[in-house]
């Protein structure tokens, strides 16, 4: 269920926010938009009377950097806008999934980067080694962990297998 009040505060998507120019004019526009929404919130919660003059007065006070309220709000908003731009980008993503068995024709090669047949204490041992056997896959015992992108939000279209899937092979007595 979507919270209507929360949706009002998310008027900009992350991608739109990042693409906005990082300049004084844009920041002023964002501050004005926030001030208007904040004034509306105060009226909605019956903190202040709900007439048009009060909304305008609150918005002007929030935008006036000479008044105490506006001065403090401007500092908070400029820091929040800057901080939001720093952290709003997409970061690396992680996904747990099974290997593409059909594409692999249900076979594991000796140097497979997605599947291992070497078990460990928890069913997965992703340590590289020469004695990881090849063969026909009978059963996937645990999925693989895949990472997309890096911590800077780059290369989101590239994936890297962090933990290979554990497979039982045909003829394996494990």
C-alpha positions in Angstrom: 0.0 0.0 0.0 1.4 3.4 -1.0 1.4 6.2 1.6 0.0 9.3 -0.1 1.9 11.7 2.1 5.2 9.9 1.4 4.5 10.1 -2.3 4.1 13.9 -2.1 7.7 14.2 -0.8 9.1 12.1 -3.7 8.2 14.5 -6.5 11.6 13.9 -8.2 12.9 10.5 -9.2 16.5 9.7 -8.5 17.5 9.9 -12.1 15.8 13.2 -12.7 17.5 14.6 -9.5 21.0 13.5 -10.7 20.5 14.9 -14.2 19.5 18.3 -12.8 22.2 21.0 -13.2 24.1 21.5 -10.0 23.8 25.3 -10.0 22.4 28.1 -7.8 19.2 28.5 -9.9 18.3 24.9 -9.7 19.0 24.8 -6.0 16.8 27.8 -5.5 14.0 26.1 -7.4 14.3 23.0 -5.3 14.3 25.1 -2.1 11.2 27.0 -3.2 9.5 23.7 -4.1 10.4 22.3 -0.7 9.2 25.4 1.1 5.8 25.3 -0.7 5.4 21.6 0.2 6.5 22.2 3.8 4.0 25.0 4.2 1.3 22.8 2.7 2.3 20.1 5.2 2.0 22.5 8.1 -1.5 23.5 7.0 -2.6 19.9 6.4 -1.5 18.9 9.9 -3.4 22.0 11.3 -0.2 23.5 12.7 -1.0 26.8 11.1 -4.3 28.1 9.7 -5.0 27.0 6.1 -5.6 30.3 4.2 -3.8 31.4 1.0 -2.1 34.3 2.8 -0.5 32.0 5.4 0.9 29.7 2.7 2.5 32.6 0.9 3.8 34.0 4.1 5.4 30.7 5.2 6.9 30.2 1.7 8.4 33.7 1.7 9.8 33.2 5.2 11.4 29.9 4.1 12.9 31.5 1.1 14.1 34.7 2.8 17.7 34.0 4.0 17.6 37.2 6.1 15.0 35.8 8.5 16.1 33.2 11.1 13.8 30.5 9.7 14.9 31.0 6.1 18.6 31.4 7.1 18.7 28.1 8.9 16.5 26.3 6.3 18.7 27.5 3.5 21.8 26.0 5.1 20.0 22.7 5.8 18.6 22.5 2.3 21.8 23.3 0.5 23.6 20.6 2.4 20.8 18.1 1.9 20.7 18.8 -1.9 24.5 18.4 -2.1 24.5 15.2 0.0 21.5 13.7 -2.0 23.4 14.2 -5.3 26.3 12.3 -3.8 24.4 9.3 -2.7 21.4 9.2 -5.0 23.1 7.3 -7.8 22.6 3.6 -8.4 25.2 1.5 -6.7 26.3 -2.0 -7.2 23.5 -4.6 -7.1 23.5 -8.2 -6.0 21.4 -11.1 -7.2 21.1 -14.7 -6.1 20.2 -17.0 -9.0 20.7 -20.3 -10.6 23.1 -20.8 -13.5 21.7 -20.9 -17.1 21.6 -24.7 -17.3 19.9 -24.9 -20.7 22.5 -22.6 -22.3 25.2 -24.8 -20.6 23.5 -27.9 -21.9 23.5 -29.2 -18.3 27.3 -29.6 -18.4 29.9 -28.2 -16.1 33.4 -27.7 -17.6 36.5 -28.0 -15.5 37.2 -24.2 -15.5 33.5 -23.2 -15.1 33.1 -19.7 -13.7 29.5 -20.1 -12.6 29.3 -23.6 -11.2 31.5 -25.7 -8.8 31.2 -29.3 -7.8 33.5 -29.0 -4.8 31.5 -28.9 -1.6 32.5 -27.4 1.7 31.2 -27.0 5.2 28.2 -25.0 4.1 27.7 -26.7 0.7 29.8 -24.1 -1.2 33.5 -23.8 -1.6 34.3 -21.1 -4.1 38.1 -21.5 -3.8 39.7 -21.9 -7.2 41.5 -25.2 -7.7 42.6 -27.6 -10.4 40.6 -30.6 -9.1 37.1 -29.2 -9.7 35.6 -32.0 -11.9 33.6 -31.6 -15.0 30.5 -33.5 -16.0 26.8 -33.6 -16.4 24.8 -31.6 -13.8 22.4 -33.7 -11.9 21.2 -31.1 -9.3 22.0 -27.5 -8.2 22.5 -27.6 -4.5 22.9 -23.8 -3.9 22.6 -20.8 -6.3 25.3 -18.4 -7.4 25.7 -14.8 -6.1 26.1 -12.3 -8.9 27.2 -8.6 -8.5 26.3 -5.9 -11.0 28.4 -2.7 -11.3 30.7 -1.2 -8.7 30.4 1.0 -5.6 30.5 4.1 -7.7 27.5 3.2 -9.7 29.4 2.4 -12.9 29.3 -0.7 -15.1 25.8 -1.6 -14.0 25.4 -3.6 -17.2 28.3 -5.9 -16.4 28.0 -8.8 -14.0 30.5 -10.8 -12.0 29.9 -14.1 -10.2 31.1 -13.7 -6.6 30.1 -17.2 -5.4 29.6 -20.0 -7.9 26.6 -22.3 -7.7 27.2 -25.7 -6.1 26.2 -28.6 -8.3 26.0 -32.4 -7.9 27.2 -34.2 -11.0 25.8 -37.4 -12.5 27.9 -40.3 -11.0 28.8 -38.2 -8.0 28.1 -40.1 -4.7 28.0 -37.0 -2.5 
